[in-house]
Amino acid sequence: MELPYQKIFVTGHRGMVGSAFCRLLARKHPHIQVITAPREQLDLTRESDVRAFLEANRPDAIVFAASRVGGIIANATYPVEFLSENVQMAIATITAAYELGVKRFLYLGSTCIYPRMAPQPIREEYLLTSPLEETNEAYALAKIVGLKLCQYYRKQYGVLFHSAMPTNLYGTGDNYHPNHSHVIPGLIRRFHEAKINGAETISIWGTGKPRREFLYVDDLADALLHLISIHNPPDWVNVGSSTDISILELANLVARTIGYQGQILTDPSKPDGTPRKLTDTSLMQATGWTPTIELGEGLKLAYEDFLTGLSNGNLRSQ
């Protein structure tokens, strides 16, 4: 399907999601000009700078994949930055996009926006029905602001501003920082290092009982491309695999993928986070999209990318 856009501005193009979407656009729609701006060139928290950039480049559509992200440790350590920076980026970019007549704005959030004890699987209408998970509350609040601002602009002014809420992501271009990464890249790095060092045991945070849903980043990129191609998308929609796995089961799967044969221990003194977080993706499926990369295959691809990054000396770990 041909997209009705000549220029698409992709924020966060160096990140895992933004880079995956740019790769997909280059492969499927090479005629579209992809506009990007590194952080050193454009500070998305400054509305005047964003407005000047959009005025100079005049994109038809914006896919907003920029955000300050991190795992439990990072969220607990820097709640001020996770809330303030993400809110500022959302408000500045969404406002400037409306004022300069951008036709389509797709905002990327996260399923952490939903309540800690939301019924499972989580439907879009469960938003704001009960308290959030405390360990990532600041980030979730920021993403809710962005989602709601898009919804309100669409309702009040009739513009096609909408949002996608992906589940836990992993894959090519992930962040493998030893302390600030998400669960899959964190496990890949730790099990790889344990294998290389011959460690007999490795301990994972928490009881290992919480269940999580995962989506390979290339599947998300395909979902985003699908969403900006349809005429009447939902205000916000879950994007996930509709299957989940316990953290301990995941750890064992990662260990097998890497070839680590030691013992895996749990550490109940560390926080578990939300007990379960499985999305209901029926609304997304109703638009005509489903994922194609299952977890086992995705973990092999992710580990290959990790090894390539190590070999080339450009492993992302900030």
C-alpha positions in Angstrom: 0.0 0.0 0.0 1.3 3.4 -1.0 1.4 6.0 1.8 0.0 9.5 1.0 3.1 11.2 2.5 6.1 12.9 0.9 8.0 13.6 4.2 7.9 11.7 7.5 9.7 13.1 10.5 10.8 10.3 12.8 11.8 11.4 16.3 14.2 9.2 18.3 15.6 7.7 15.0 18.7 6.5 16.9 16.7 4.5 19.3 15.6 0.9 18.9 12.0 1.8 17.7 12.9 4.8 15.6 15.8 3.0 13.8 13.6 0.0 13.1 10.9 2.2 11.6 13.4 4.1 9.5 14.8 0.8 8.1 11.3 -0.4 7.3 10.4 2.9 5.5 13.6 2.7 3.4 12.8 -0.8 2.4 9.1 -0.5 1.7 8.7 3.2 0.7 12.0 4.5 -0.6 10.2 7.4 -2.3 9.3 8.9 1.1 11.8 11.4 2.5 12.6 10.4 6.1 13.4 13.5 8.2 15.5 12.9 11.3 17.3 15.2 13.8 19.8 14.0 16.4 19.5 15.3 20.0 22.5 17.6 19.4 20.6 19.3 16.6 17.1 19.5 18.0 16.0 19.6 21.6 12.5 18.2 21.6 11.7 19.7 25.0 11.9 23.2 23.5 8.7 24.1 21.7 10.2 27.1 19.9 13.0 24.9 18.5 10.6 22.2 17.4 8.4 24.7 15.7 11.3 26.2 13.8 12.5 22.8 12.8 9.1 21.7 11.5 8.6 25.0 9.7 11.9 24.5 7.9 11.3 20.9 7.0 7.5 20.7 6.6 6.8 17.0 7.2 3.4 15.5 6.2 3.5 13.1 9.2 5.3 12.6 12.4 6.1 9.3 14.1 7.1 10.2 17.7 9.4 7.5 19.0 11.6 9.7 21.2 11.6 9.2 24.9 13.8 8.8 27.9 13.5 5.1 28.7 15.0 2.6 31.1 14.4 -0.4 33.4 13.3 -0.6 37.1 16.6 0.8 38.4 16.6 3.8 36.1 12.9 4.6 36.7 13.4 4.4 40.5 16.6 6.6 40.4 15.5 9.3 38.0 11.7 9.8 38.3 12.0 13.6 37.9 13.8 13.3 34.6 11.5 10.5 33.4 8.4 12.6 34.1 9.6 16.1 33.1 11.6 15.3 30.0 9.0 13.0 28.5 6.1 15.4 29.2 8.1 18.3 27.8 8.9 16.5 24.6 5.4 15.4 24.0 3.8 18.8 24.6 6.3 20.7 22.6 6.2 18.4 19.6 2.4 17.7 19.5 1.7 21.5 19.9 4.1 22.5 17.2 2.8 19.8 14.9 -0.8 21.1 15.2 0.2 24.7 14.8 2.1 23.9 11.6 -0.6 21.8 10.0 1.1 18.3 10.2 -1.5 15.9 8.7 -0.8 12.8 10.8 0.9 12.4 14.2 1.5 8.9 15.7 2.6 9.0 19.3 4.5 6.1 20.9 3.6 5.2 24.4 3.9 2.0 26.5 1.5 -0.4 28.1 3.0 0.7 31.5 0.2 3.4 31.2 -2.3 0.9 32.5 -3.1 0.2 36.2 -0.9 -2.1 38.2 -3.8 -4.4 39.0 -5.7 -4.0 35.7 -7.9 -7.0 34.7 -6.0 -9.4 32.4 -5.7 -9.2 29.4 -5.6 -5.4 29.5 -8.0 -3.5 27.3 -7.6 0.1 26.2 -10.5 1.2 28.3 -8.8 0.2 31.5 -6.7 3.3 31.4 -6.9 5.5 34.5 -9.3 3.1 36.3 -6.9 2.4 39.3 -3.4 3.2 40.6 -0.3 2.7 38.4 2.7 0.5 39.1 4.9 2.5 41.5 8.2 1.4 40.0 7.6 3.2 36.7 4.9 5.6 37.7 6.8 8.7 36.5 7.3 7.4 33.0 3.7 6.1 32.8 2.3 9.5 33.8 4.3 11.2 31.1 3.1 8.7 28.4 -0.5 9.2 29.5 -0.1 13.0 29.1 1.1 12.5 25.5 -1.6 10.0 24.7 -4.3 12.3 26.1 -3.0 15.4 24.4 -3.2 13.6 21.0 -6.7 12.4 21.8 -7.8 15.9 22.9 -6.4 17.6 19.8 -8.2 15.0 17.6 -11.5 15.6 19.5 -11.3 19.4 19.7 -9.7 20.2 16.3 -10.4 17.1 14.2 -6.7 16.4 13.4 -5.5 12.8 12.9 -3.3 12.6 16.0 -3.3 9.1 17.6 -1.2 6.8 19.7 0.2 3.2 19.9 0.9 1.5 23.1 3.5 -1.3 22.6 4.2 -4.0 25.1 7.7 -4.8 26.3 10.1 -4.5 23.3 13.4 -6.1 22.4 15.5 -6.7 19.4 17.9 -5.0 17.0 19.4 -1.8 18.5 18.4 -2.5 22.1 20.2 -0.9 25.0 22.4 -3.3 26.9 23.5 -1.0 29.8 24.3 -3.2 32.8 22.0 -1.3 35.1 19.5 0.7 33.0 18.4 -1.8 30.4 15.1 -3.6 30.1 14.6 -7.2 31.1 15.5 -9.1 27.8 18.7 -7.1 26.9 19.7 -7.2 30.6 19.3 -11.0 30.7 21.1 -11.4 27.4 24.1 -9.4 28.6 24.3 -11.1 32.0 23.9 -14.6 30.7 26.5 -14.0 27.9 29.0 -12.7 30.4 28.2 -15.6 32.8 28.9 -18.0 30.0 32.2 -16.4 29.0 33.3 -16.2 32.6 32.2 -19.7 33.5 29.9 -18.6 36.3 28.2 -21.5 37.9 25.1 -19.5 39.0 23.4 -16.3 38.1 20.7 -14.5 40.1 17.7 -12.7 38.6 15.7 -10.0 40.3 12.5 -10.9 42.2 10.7 -14.2 42.5 10.6 -14.9 38.8 6.8 -15.3 39.0 5.6 -12.1 37.3 4.5 -12.6 33.7 5.4 -10.4 30.8 4.5 -10.0 27.2 7.2 -9.3 24.6 7.2 -8.0 21.0 10.1 -7.9 18.6 10.9 -4.4 17.5 10.6 -5.1 13.8 7.0 -6.3 14.4 6.3 -3.0 16.1 7.8 -1.0 13.2 5.4 -2.9 10.9 2.5 -2.1 13.1 3.3 1.6 13.1 3.5 1.6 9.3 0.1 -0.1 9.2 -1.4 2.4 11.6 -0.3 5.5 9.6 -1.8 3.9 6.5 -5.4 3.4 7.7 -7.9 6.2 7.5 -9.6 6.0 11.0 -7.3 4.5 13.6 -8.2 4.2 17.2 -7.3 7.1 19.5 -4.8 4.7 21.1 -4.3 1.0 20.6 -2.4 -1.8 22.2 0.4 -3.4 20.1 1.6 -6.7 21.4 1.9 -10.5 20.9 -1.1 -11.5 23.0 1.1 -14.1 24.8 3.1 -13.9 28.0 5.7 -15.8 29.9 7.0 -15.8 33.5 10.3 -14.0 34.1 11.9 -17.3 35.3 10.7 -19.1 32.1 12.1 -16.2 30.1 15.4 -16.4 31.9 15.6 -20.1 31.1 14.8 -19.4 27.4 17.5 -16.8 27.2 20.0 -19.1 28.8 19.2 -21.8 26.3 19.5 -19.3 23.4 22.9 -18.2 24.6 24.1 -21.6 25.7 24.6 -20.8 29.4 24.3 -24.1 31.4 24.7 -22.8 35.0 22.0 -22.6 37.7 19.5 -19.7 37.7 18.6 -18.4 41.1 15.9 -15.9 42.1 16.3 -13.0 44.5 12.9 -12.3 46.3 14.5 -9.3 48.1 14.4 -7.4 44.9 11.1 -5.9 43.5 8.9 -7.9 41.1 7.0 -5.0 39.6 3.5 -5.6 38.2 2.4 -9.2 38.8 1.2 -9.6 35.2 0.9 -7.4 32.2 -0.8 -9.0 29.2 -2.5 -6.8 26.6 -5.7 -7.5 24.8 -4.8 -6.8 21.2 -8.2 -7.4 19.6 -8.6 -3.8 18.7 -5.3 -3.8 16.8 -6.2 -7.1 15.1 -9.5 -5.6 14.0 -7.5 -3.1 12.0 -5.9 -5.9 10.1 -2.5 -6.4 11.7 -0.9 -9.2 13.7 2.7 -9.9 14.6 4.9 -12.5 12.9 8.0 -13.0 15.0 7.6 -15.4 17.9 9.7 -15.1 21.1 12.1 -18.0 20.4 13.0 -16.7 17.0 13.2 -13.1 18.3 15.6 -14.0 21.0 18.0 -15.6 18.5 17.9 -12.5 16.4 18.5 -10.3 19.4 21.5 -12.3 20.6 22.9 -12.2 17.1 22.6 -8.4 17.1 24.2 -8.3 20.6 27.2 -10.4 19.4 27.5 -8.2 16.3 27.6 -5.1 18.4 30.2 -6.6 20.7 32.3 -7.6 17.7 32.0 -4.2 16.0 32.5 -2.2 19.2 29.3 -0.3 18.8 27.0 -2.1 21.3 24.5 0.4 22.6 24.9 0.6 26.4 24.2 4.1 27.6 
